[in-house]
Amino acid sequence: MVPRIEATNLGKNLGGRWALRRIDLRVGEGEVVGIVGANGAGKSTLLKTLSGLLHPDEGSYRVHGSMASLLEVGSGFHPDLSGRENAYLRGVLLGMSRNQVAELLPAIAEFAGVADRLDEPVKFYSSGMQLRLGFSVAAHLPADVLVVDEVLAVGDAAFQAKSLSFIESNWRSSGRSVVYVAHQLSQVRRLCDRVLWLEDGVLRMDGPADAVCDAYLASQIDATAWPEASVRPGLGDVRATELRLEGPWVTGTPARLTVTWSMSKPASAKNLDVRLSVERIDGSALTLWSSLQSGWVLSESATGCALELPELALSSGRYRIHLRLFRNGLLEDEVPNAGQIEVQHGLWQGRDYPTPRPMALQPQRWS
Amino acid sequence: MSKLREVSAQDPWWKVGAGTAQSLQVVTLAFARRDLKLRYTQTRLGWVWAVLQPLALITALTLVLGRVFGLPPEGMRQFGLNLAVALPGWIWFQFTVSQGASSLIANQALVSKAAFPRAALPTAKAVVGFADFGVGCALLILGLAVVGELQAMALVRVPLAAAYTALASLGWAYFAAAVSVRRRDLLAVLPILLQVLFFISPIALPSANFQPKGWGILYWLNPAVAMADGFRWAWLGWDVWQPAHLISAASGVLGFFGGLLTLRWRSRRLNEFI
């Protein structure tokens, strides 16, 4: 596979601070690579450097083929000029000829939803229309590599979805390479094969999309710190004190965990329901482990219980446990990110199991 | 695999354009087209202003300065001719320098998102100014024909003087555009500087008879001296040349390359400050 982008030891110093350092990067032909990281981690600096807007202070990079950059697409239109004139200028600046723009203009205007207002000055457009036009011009550029910076974070939900599927169908499926920065990890997971995680300007992780997104999310959420009991929701007569995830966490094998709590006044634990919701790192729920639903009745003075899972029905990956304590149907306590588990790959029901991403498994009998 | 773009931190500073998708010429024309479209938008008279502005300026300057110097009618004619042939060039020079200087900052939303040759923005301003200059020349041809001063050699000489004007003004425009991105003070100083330059250049008045010695050298370092006298030589055939004009002309030509190199040298860092 020919690399479209190849960066070696790339570094950029902005205002005396290394915004980017020691970046080694390869983007292959037809590869869709996402970049995640906190604000100021160097994502935009990396894209601007690769786009030729910033000159590296260290290292080098090569780009094979032409590149289209979707950076801050919504701004830079001249208010007094028509949408058509602005589209021409933008297209030429990005590397098209006027004839090429003329050819693509109907498709550009159609996608942006401004076809009937193309000859109006842009100052009469809404900001959403300007954004759509800017995106549309840049996205229609016939280039080999597309560099996208957060464009999809702005605009309304419908346009975000439309843009995302445009990139999927026009870029991804035609084998062109894409480098994509986004805050919304769901978009990154959907679009990207590989993800880079930048932290303080250096590459912290480079790997398959789900693995990197999970690790990034896990780092965002401190797994050990529970909020103070006084600020947690619920009545508070019963407060969880510890969730001990003993494991071992291997798909298809027995696992164990314990929950302990304290009771402030003479309350009875008899009607207590310990609910553990198993979620992906991004917070989407997969399955529920509930003491009440499994028919377990606690003794009145119990201050803890254990859960034995005969066969861990989770595929490999990272999960978080959302803990809730209910008594008589009322919420007593809640810790959304009470603990995290890293499930190792194992046989499920005696067989290997495809695991594209963390998910709940289910004993099945087919006939 | 159509093209390969290689950029390294070790690249020498004059190697620019590695990141650009378009040639200087294509981008300049695109910006010039836009700016010409915008030149007189939302005005009632439109391009008539390109005729009215120089006419009004010539009339006002001739009347006021002629009165100040107490010129007789024959002197007024000479004075008016002297001014009229130099003025379109000066207006163009001033337009290119002042507009070109702020062109990068005025278009920062485009500069920050597309890697095109930066010199295109000031150069496009020179193209726009050239349109006004063309209108001025047309007026001048009419006027000179009426007073019987139109000469055939102007056909060859005026383009030469115009080419020099373009070079000299672009040099300053490139330099000012490159520097003002970082130090915007320049944009505050520039209008004053141009105003002073108008009075110390032989635009309204004939060129001074300074010797290029001592402080006199400062006068001759001004590229507008060669420009204004160049137009007198071109339109009217006046023999205004002194050896010192070479200093002024060299300052204009060297200024062009100096400005171009400055912009090139700063190009790499422009986006860090814009």
Interface residues (C-beta under 8 A of the other chain):
Chain A: V2 G11 L14 G15 K48 S51 G52 L53 L54 H55 P56 D57 E58 G59 S60 Y61 R62 V63 H64 G65 S66 M67 S69 L71 E72 V73 S75 G76 H78 D80 L81 E85 Y88 L89 R90 V92 L93 L94 G95 S97 R98 D144
Chain B: M1 S2 K3 L4 R5 E6 V7 S8 A9 Q10 D11 A18 G19 T20 A21 Q22 V26 V27 A30 F31 R33 R34 K37 L38 T41 Q42 N107 A109 L110 S112 K113 A114 A115 F116 R268 R269 N271 E272
